[in-house]
Amino acid sequence: MMTLTATLRRQTVDSFRGFYLLCKPRVTALIVFTAAIGALLARPGLPPLSVLLPALAGIALVSGSAAAFNCLIERRIDIVMARTCLRPLPSGQVSVHQALGFASVLGALGLLILYALVNPLTMWLTLLAFVGYAVIYTGFLKAATPMNIVIGGVAGAMPPILGWAAVTGHMAREPLILFAIIFTWTPPHFWALALYRRDEYAAAGVPMLPVTHGERFTRLHILLYTLILIATSLVPYALGMSGLLYLAAALVLGAGFLHFAVQLYRRYSDALAHRTFVYSIVYLSALFAALLLDHYLL
């Protein structure tokens, strides 16, 4: 009896873990973080928790749903890639029908929360981001063009706009600047990953830039996009959206990213590409954190 109970408990835990991993929690956490920055920058003081919390909860649920649909659509690709072969669907932790039902309920619940407890604009913008990622990027662009991540980056850059719209109920110039930063950050971030995973992408038939145009071409584009990113990251200061604290952080963090991009272009290695990918995540998180600190401390 104890053995049966322990087995059932373990199966339940494994099942919950499978559904949790379907949501790509680290990606979702970064999305919620950047959405929160957009919300916190939308007004001089702190936004009311009665708006902020349901907004972030709704965005998190829809983001998790989009990630689950991404896993569902790409399950056959995930099987042949070492990075993704242990995801819940390829590993059999979650069935296709379970994933479809889970993703549908999660997305519907998130949109309902945004519509009922936040505002319709945020709900529609979040739905637009969902369609952009789960349908347009995953369903069409990823397999169609090596510029998939550039075009698909529109959906991934939406969270600050969602957070801003949740608090204000309208659009403005400031969240579009944050959108531009994430949009220009996305290509060097993902191309660094694609470089050291290029053989896996080739085996899966995914036309990522290193597969279709080679390493050197990709490394050059990482360097060029990094320069564009650094220039874009200075716009908040140039337009009076931030102060010297953010400017200093943007320059230091940008110098770090540029160092990685230059070294990657000059003397490539998979290990360096991996470190560049990891640094890119640190870069975006720290840059937005600096923007928030500048907003509230200065």
N, C-alpha and C positions, 0 to 999 in steps of 0.2 A: 504493500500500500504506500509506504514511504517512497519507494523507488518510483512508482507511478506518479505520485504527487510531484516529486522532484523533476521527473521527465516533463510533465505538463508545465511546470513552472519554467523550466529551461526553454521549452518550445515557445511559451508565451513571450518570454524575454527576447528570444531570437526573432520572433515575429515583429515585435515592437521595434527592435533594433533595425530590422530590414526596412520597415516603413520610414523610420527616422532617416536612414541613410539614403533612401530614395529622394529625399528633399535636399540633398547636397548641403548639409548644415553649414559648412564653412563658407560656401558661396552665398547662401541665404543670409548668414550673419553679416557678411560684408555689404550685402544689399540693404539690410535693415540699418546698419551703421550709417551708410551714406544717405539713406532716407532720413534718418534721425538728424543728421547734420543739416540737411535742407530744412527740416522742420524747426530746428533750434535757431537757425539763422534768419528765419522769416520775420522775426519781430525783436524789438530790443530786449524784452524780458522773456522769461520762460513761458512757453505755450501751456495752456491748461492741460492737465493730465487726462481730463475727460475727452480730449481730442487726440493728444499725442499717443496715448496707449492703444486705443482701438485702431488708430492709423497704422502704427507699427505692427500691431497684431495682424491686421488685414493684409498689409504688404507682405509680411512674413509668410502667411498662409498661401497667398497667390504665388509668391516666389517659390515656395516649396512645391506647389502644384505644377508650376512650369518646369521645375527640375525633374519632377517625377515623370511628366510627359516626355521630357527630353530623354530620360533613361528608357522609357517605354519604346520610343521611336528608334533609339539607337542600340537596342539590346543586342542585335546581331553584330553590330560593329564592336560593341563592348566586349564580346566574347573573345575576339582575336587580339585585344590590346591588353598588355600586362597591367597597365595603369587602371583599367576598368573591369577586368575579367571577374573580379570578386564583388562587384556591385550586386545588390539584391536580386535583380532579374537574371543575369547570367549565372549566378551561383545557385539559383533556385530557392532562395530565401522567401521570395515573393513571387506569386504567379502573375501572368499577364492580366488576368481578369481582376485580381486583387489590386494590382497597381493602377489599372484604369479606373476602378471604382474609388480608390483612395484619392487619386489625383483629382478626379471630378468633384468629389465632395469637398476636398480641401479648397480647391479654387472657388467653388460656388460659395462656400462659407466665408472665405476671405472677401470676395466681392460684396456679399451681403452686408458684412460688417462695415466695409467702407461706405457703402451707399446709405445705410441706416444710421450709423453712428458718427460718420465723418462728413462727407459731402459727395454729391454725384460726380463732380469734376474729378476728384481723386479716384473714384471707382472707374470712370471711363479711361482715364490715363493709365491706370494700373492694368486694365483689360487690354489696352493697346500695347503695353509693354509685354504682357503675357503672350499675345498673338505674335508679336515681333520675335520673341525668343522661341517659344514652343512650336509655333507653326512655320513662320517664314524662315527663321534661321535654321532651326533643327530639321524641319521637313523639306526645305528646298535649298537654301543657300549653302549649307555646309557641304553638300555633295555636288554642288554645281560650279563653284568658283573658288580659286585660291584666295580671293579677297573676301571670303565669307565672314571672317571675323571683323573686318573693317565695316562692312554694311550691317552685319548683325550686332555690332557694338552700339547701335542706336538704342536697342532695347535694354542693354546692360547699363547704359548711361542715364536711364530714366529716374532712378530712385531719388536723387535730390529734388527733382521736379515734383515727384509724388509727395515728398515730405513737405515741401513748400506749399503746394496746393492744399494739402490737408489742413494746414494752419490758417492760411489766408483765404482760401476759396477762389484764388485766381492765379494767373501766371504773371511772371515778372522777368526782368533782365537777369537778376542775380542767379536764380536756379539754372538758367540757360548757360551761364558761365561755368557752373559746377558740372553741368551736363557735358560741356565741351572738354573739360579736364578729363573726365572719365572716358569720354569717347576717344580722345587722343592717347590715353594711357592703355587702352585695350589692345591695340595691335602689338606694341612691343612686349606687353605682358604675355600674350598668348603665343606669339611667334617664338619667344624664348623657350616656352614649353614645347612647341612643335619641333624645334630644332633637336632637342635631345630625345624626343619621342618620334622622330621622323620615320624610322623603319616601321614602327607600329602603325602610324597613319598610312604609310604606303601599303602595308599588308591589309589594312582595313578598307583601302580604296578611297580614302578621304583626301581630296586635293588641297591639303594645306600647303602654304607657300614653299617650305623647304622641299616638299615632295615634287612640286611642279616646276619650280624655278631654281632649286638648288640652295645650298648653304650660304654661299657668299652673297647672293642676291638678297636672301632673307636677312643676313647680318647687316647689310647696308641699309635695308629698310627699317630695321630695328633702330639703327643709329639715327636715321632721318626722322623717324617718328618720335624718338626721344627728344630731339632738338625742338620739334614742334610742341611736344608736351611741356617742356621747360618754359618755352615762350608763353604757352597758354596758361600755365600755372601762375604767371606773373600778372595776368589780367585782373584778378581781384584787387591787387594793390594799386594797379594803374588806374582803375575806375573808382577808387575810394571805398571799395567794399571791405578792405582789411587794412591793418596797420603794419608797423615795422616787425612785430613778432612773426606774423605770417610770412612777410617778405624774406626774413632771415631763414626761416624754416624751408621755404620754397627753394631758395638758392642753395642751401646746404644739401637738401634732399635731391634736388635736381642735379647737383654736382656728383652726388653718389651714383645716380642712375646713369648719368653721362659717362662716368668712369667705367661702369660695367659695360655699357654699349660700345665704347671705344675698344676696351680690352677684348670684347666678344668679336668685334670686327677684325682686330689685328691678329689675334691668336686664339682661334676657336678650340673649345673642348666641351664635351657634354657636361662635365662638372661645372664649368663656368656658366654655361647656359642655364643649368639648374639653379645656380646661385643668383643669376640675374632674374630668373622667374620668382624666386623667393623674395629677393629685394624689392621687386615691383609691388608685391603685396604690402610689404612694410612701408614702402614709399607712399602708396595711396592712403593707407590708414593714418600714417603720421601727418601727411599733408592736410587731410581733412580735420584731424584732431587739432593741428596748429591753427587752422582757420576758426575752429570753434573757440579755442582758448583766446585767440586774438579778439574775437567778437565779445566775449564776456568779461575778459580781464582788463582790456584796454579801452 
